[in-house]
Amino acid sequence: MVLRSLRSPVARRPHVLTIAPATVDPALRLAVEADLARRRWPAADSPADTDVVLVLGVPGPRLADVVRAVWATVPAPRVLTGVTTTGAVRSVLDDAVAGLRGRSHAGNASLRASSGRESTSSGAVAGADDVDVLASGARSDALLAPEPQMADLAFYDRDGLALDALHVALGPVLPHWPPGLVVHATLAGDLITDARAEVLDVPARVGPGSRGRSPLGPDRTRLDVLTRVLGLLGADHLAARARQLRDRDPVPGELTTFGRRLRRHRPLRWAVRGVPLVGGVVEERTLEQRVANLAGALGGSLPPPVRPTAEKAVQALIGLELGTARLVLAALDPDTTLGAGPVTPFAPAEVAHHHH
């Protein structure tokens, strides 16, 4: 495996990590994804694999905390930038790659000048204070990183021996993840035993409200969901095809043909088989039915799929292992613009020991 520091960003396509608030304009998100696909710039899997951190829209204060926490772990050369309008996407990405090349050349010159001496940290190329201004006008040095939660004691068995449970916060910067969503989960191994939803910078919903409807329209919403599900499954060719159909006006019959292809795709059916959708969050009872309905309705006249609230979608993850839970969350496509209530911190129950 080649170390990231040995790869030249000038000679390759930069890896881009996008961070979006829950209130981001869907048209902006789709425009960014379409331009990245046109340039064939791959999405970064983690901050360590990132060259460009791209913030969509205007982040709120809590998401800004996340931006700085992520930025602090991105190795140099690196670029932090933002975009707020669809018309500026192309120029922002052009400027980002130009800045990345400039930082790379500066780093090479710095290394040549320091020959015979031990090299200092990569902050000489792009340190914590050497960042681009976000589209919101805030600088990354004005942001604070959140404190991580560690393992705690979940419950006690008959012998009085404490079993460990890990309390983790999943999101909001994960590939194919709902924007702005944080899942506070309790893990026993890789099994989710408890989960609570939080949407950053969006207040809690008042009243029962209504189930979310995507502004993208029926077919584009289904293709958007299928792009995420297929991407998580590693079906890159099918995900790319779904994204292409989502980002342009397909000719008559293309959507129906693609939907039929997905429904007949045996590896896809096998990958989502046997996963329940508990809690009645959507009309389908299993993940296989959800994916089949999304594919089968392409090109038809059915209304867009129902999008549950973040709280209901996260409750459906309890009892699932992490990989399956991410698939379910992508297929449910919760409407994070509705927000989620406050999350109380986890606390282990006080249990008295009785020795005989």
C-alpha positions in Angstrom: 0.0 0.0 0.0 1.4 3.4 -1.0 1.5 6.0 1.8 -0.6 9.1 1.1 2.3 11.4 1.7 4.1 9.7 -1.3 1.3 10.4 -3.7 1.5 13.7 -5.6 -1.9 15.5 -5.9 -0.6 17.2 -9.1 -0.3 13.9 -10.9 -3.6 12.4 -9.7 -7.2 13.4 -9.1 -7.8 14.9 -5.7 -10.0 13.1 -3.2 -12.8 15.3 -2.0 -14.6 15.1 1.4 -17.9 17.0 1.3 -19.6 18.2 4.4 -23.2 19.4 4.2 -25.7 20.8 6.8 -29.2 19.3 7.1 -30.6 22.5 5.5 -28.4 22.3 2.4 -30.2 22.9 -0.9 -30.6 19.5 -2.6 -29.9 21.2 -6.0 -26.5 22.3 -4.7 -25.6 18.9 -3.4 -26.5 17.3 -6.7 -24.6 19.9 -8.7 -21.5 19.2 -6.6 -21.8 15.5 -7.0 -22.4 15.8 -10.8 -19.3 18.1 -11.3 -17.1 15.8 -9.2 -18.3 12.8 -11.3 -17.6 14.7 -14.5 -14.1 15.5 -13.3 -13.7 11.9 -12.1 -12.6 13.1 -8.7 -13.1 10.3 -6.2 -14.9 10.8 -2.9 -12.6 10.5 0.2 -13.3 7.6 2.5 -11.9 9.3 5.5 -10.0 12.5 6.5 -6.7 10.7 6.1 -7.6 10.1 2.4 -8.7 13.7 1.8 -7.1 16.4 -0.3 -10.0 18.9 -0.5 -12.6 19.5 2.3 -15.6 21.0 0.6 -18.4 22.6 2.8 -21.8 22.9 1.1 -24.0 25.8 2.0 -23.6 27.7 5.3 -22.7 25.5 8.3 -24.3 26.2 11.6 -22.2 26.5 14.8 -22.3 22.8 15.7 -21.5 21.6 12.2 -18.7 24.2 12.1 -17.3 22.3 15.2 -17.2 19.2 13.1 -15.5 21.0 10.2 -12.6 22.0 12.3 -12.4 18.5 13.9 -12.2 16.9 10.5 -9.8 19.6 9.1 -7.4 19.0 12.0 -6.9 15.4 10.9 -6.4 16.0 7.2 -2.8 15.7 6.2 -1.0 18.3 4.1 -1.1 19.4 1.3 -4.8 20.2 1.8 -7.4 22.7 0.9 -10.5 23.8 2.8 -13.2 25.6 0.8 -16.9 26.1 0.5 -19.7 26.7 -2.0 -23.2 28.2 -1.5 -24.6 28.4 -5.0 -24.9 26.0 -7.9 -23.4 28.5 -10.3 -20.2 28.7 -8.4 -19.5 25.0 -8.1 -17.1 24.8 -11.2 -15.0 27.8 -10.2 -14.7 26.7 -6.6 -13.4 23.3 -7.6 -11.0 24.9 -10.1 -9.7 27.1 -7.4 -9.4 24.2 -5.0 -7.2 22.1 -7.3 -5.1 25.2 -8.2 -4.6 25.8 -4.4 -3.7 22.2 -3.9 -1.1 22.3 -6.6 0.4 25.4 -5.1 0.6 23.9 -1.7 2.2 20.8 -3.1 4.9 22.8 -4.9 5.5 24.8 -1.8 5.9 21.7 0.2 8.4 20.2 -2.3 10.4 23.5 -2.2 10.4 23.4 1.6 11.7 19.9 1.7 14.5 20.7 -0.8 15.5 23.8 1.2 15.7 21.7 4.4 17.9 19.0 2.9 20.4 17.8 5.5 18.0 18.8 8.3 15.2 16.9 10.0 11.9 18.0 8.5 9.4 19.7 10.7 5.6 19.0 10.8 3.6 19.3 7.6 2.0 22.5 9.1 4.7 24.4 7.2 2.8 23.6 4.0 -0.8 24.0 5.3 -1.1 24.3 9.0 -4.0 24.9 11.2 -3.9 28.7 10.6 -3.2 28.3 6.8 -6.8 27.6 5.6 -9.1 29.0 3.0 -12.1 31.1 4.2 -15.4 29.1 4.2 -18.3 30.3 2.2 -20.0 31.4 5.4 -17.2 33.8 6.2 -16.0 31.8 9.2 -12.4 30.6 9.5 -11.6 27.2 10.8 -9.6 28.6 13.7 -12.9 29.9 15.1 -14.3 26.4 15.4 -14.1 24.0 18.3 -13.9 20.2 18.1 -16.4 18.1 20.1 -15.3 15.8 22.9 -15.5 12.1 22.1 -17.4 9.6 24.3 -15.6 6.6 25.6 -16.7 3.1 26.7 -18.9 2.8 29.7 -20.6 0.1 31.7 -23.9 -1.1 30.2 -25.3 -3.7 32.6 -24.3 -6.4 35.1 -24.5 -10.2 34.8 -25.3 -12.7 37.5 -21.7 -12.9 38.6 -21.4 -9.2 39.1 -19.0 -8.7 36.3 -19.6 -5.5 34.3 -19.9 -6.0 30.5 -18.6 -3.2 28.4 -20.8 -1.1 26.0 -19.3 1.5 23.7 -21.2 4.8 23.3 -20.3 6.3 19.9 -21.5 9.2 17.8 -21.9 8.2 14.1 -21.9 11.0 11.5 -22.4 13.5 10.3 -19.3 13.1 8.0 -19.7 9.6 6.5 -20.0 8.5 2.8 -23.7 8.2 1.7 -24.9 9.6 5.1 -28.0 11.9 5.6 -26.8 15.5 5.9 -26.5 16.9 9.4 -27.5 13.6 11.2 -25.7 12.3 14.2 -26.7 8.9 15.6 -25.8 8.4 19.3 -25.5 4.7 19.5 -24.7 2.1 22.1 -22.7 -0.8 20.7 -22.2 -4.4 22.0 -19.5 -5.5 19.6 -20.8 -4.3 16.2 -24.5 -4.6 17.2 -26.5 -1.5 17.9 -28.4 -2.0 21.2 -29.7 1.6 21.6 -29.8 4.6 19.2 -30.9 8.2 19.4 -31.1 10.8 16.6 -29.7 14.3 16.6 -29.7 16.8 13.7 -27.0 19.5 14.1 -28.2 23.1 14.0 -31.8 22.2 13.3 -34.3 22.7 16.1 -36.6 19.9 17.2 -39.9 19.5 15.4 -42.9 21.1 17.0 -46.0 18.9 16.9 -46.6 15.7 15.0 -46.0 17.3 11.6 -46.1 15.3 8.4 -43.8 12.9 6.8 -41.1 14.5 4.6 -41.4 14.8 0.9 -38.2 15.3 -1.2 -38.1 18.5 -3.4 -36.3 16.5 -6.1 -39.4 14.8 -7.5 -40.4 11.1 -7.5 -37.8 9.6 -9.9 -34.9 11.8 -8.9 -35.6 11.0 -5.2 -35.6 7.3 -5.9 -32.4 7.5 -7.9 -30.8 9.6 -5.2 -31.6 6.9 -2.6 -30.5 4.1 -4.9 -27.2 5.8 -5.6 -26.4 5.8 -1.8 -27.5 2.2 -1.3 -25.6 0.9 -4.3 -22.5 3.0 -3.2 -22.5 1.4 0.2 -22.9 -2.0 -1.3 -19.8 -1.4 -3.5 -21.8 -1.7 -6.7 -19.9 1.2 -8.2 -21.1 0.7 -11.8 -24.7 0.6 -10.8 -24.3 3.5 -8.5 -22.7 5.6 -11.2 -25.5 4.7 -13.6 -28.1 5.7 -11.0 -26.3 9.0 -10.5 -26.1 9.7 -14.3 -29.9 9.1 -14.6 -30.5 11.3 -11.6 -28.4 14.2 -12.9 -29.8 14.5 -16.4 -33.1 14.1 -18.2 -33.3 10.5 -19.3 -34.8 9.5 -22.6 -38.1 7.6 -22.5 -37.7 4.0 -21.3 -34.3 4.5 -19.7 -35.6 4.6 -16.1 -37.9 1.6 -16.6 -35.1 -0.4 -18.1 -32.7 0.5 -15.2 -35.3 -0.3 -12.6 -36.0 -3.7 -14.2 -32.2 -4.4 -14.3 -32.0 -3.7 -10.5 -34.9 -5.9 -9.7 -33.4 -8.8 -11.6 -29.9 -8.2 -10.2 -29.3 -11.3 -8.1 -26.2 -10.1 -6.1 -28.2 -6.9 -5.1 -31.2 -8.9 -4.0 -29.0 -11.3 -2.0 -27.1 -8.4 -0.3 -30.3 -6.8 1.1 -32.2 -10.0 1.8 -33.4 -10.8 5.3 -33.0 -7.3 6.8 -36.1 -6.2 8.6 -37.4 -2.6 8.7 -38.9 -2.5 12.2 -41.2 0.1 13.8 -43.4 0.7 10.8 -41.4 3.7 9.6 -42.2 3.0 6.0 -44.8 0.7 4.3 -42.2 -1.9 3.4 -41.4 -4.6 6.0 -37.9 -5.5 4.8 -34.9 -3.8 3.1 -35.3 -6.0 0.1 -38.9 -4.8 -0.4 -37.8 -1.2 0.0 -35.1 -1.4 -2.6 -37.4 -3.4 -5.0 -40.1 -0.8 -4.7 -37.7 2.1 -5.3 -36.4 0.4 -8.4 -39.8 -0.8 -9.7 -41.4 2.6 -9.4 -38.8 4.3 -11.7 -40.4 5.8 -14.8 -43.9 5.4 -13.4 -46.4 7.9 -12.1 -46.2 6.9 -8.4 -45.7 9.6 -5.8 -42.2 10.0 -4.2 -41.3 7.5 -1.5 -42.2 8.4 2.1 -39.3 9.8 4.1 -39.5 9.2 7.8 -38.3 11.6 10.5 -34.8 11.2 11.8 -36.0 9.8 15.2 -38.1 7.1 13.6 -35.4 6.1 11.1 -32.8 5.8 13.8 -35.0 3.7 16.0 -35.2 1.2 13.1 -31.4 0.6 13.5 -31.7 -1.0 16.9 -30.8 -4.7 16.7 -28.7 -4.3 13.5 -25.0 -4.5 13.0 -23.2 -1.4 11.8 -22.9 -2.2 8.2 -26.5 -3.2 7.8 -27.6 -0.2 9.8 -25.9 2.2 7.3 -27.7 0.4 4.5 -31.1 0.7 6.2 -30.5 4.4 7.0 -29.6 5.1 3.4 -32.6 3.3 2.1 -35.0 5.1 4.5 -33.6 8.5 3.5 -34.8 10.4 6.6 -35.9 14.0 6.2 -33.3 15.7 8.4 -34.7 19.2 7.7 -37.4 18.3 10.3 -34.8 18.2 13.0 -34.6 15.9 16.0 -35.1 16.4 19.7 -32.3 17.0 22.2 -30.2 14.0 23.1 -29.5 13.3 26.8 -26.0 12.0 27.5 -25.6 8.3 28.3 -25.1 7.4 31.9 -24.5 3.9 33.4 -27.1 2.8 35.9 -26.1 2.6 39.5 -26.1 -1.0 40.5 -25.3 -2.2 44.0 -23.0 -5.3 44.5 -24.2 -7.9 47.0 -21.5 -10.4 48.1 -22.4 -13.7 49.8 
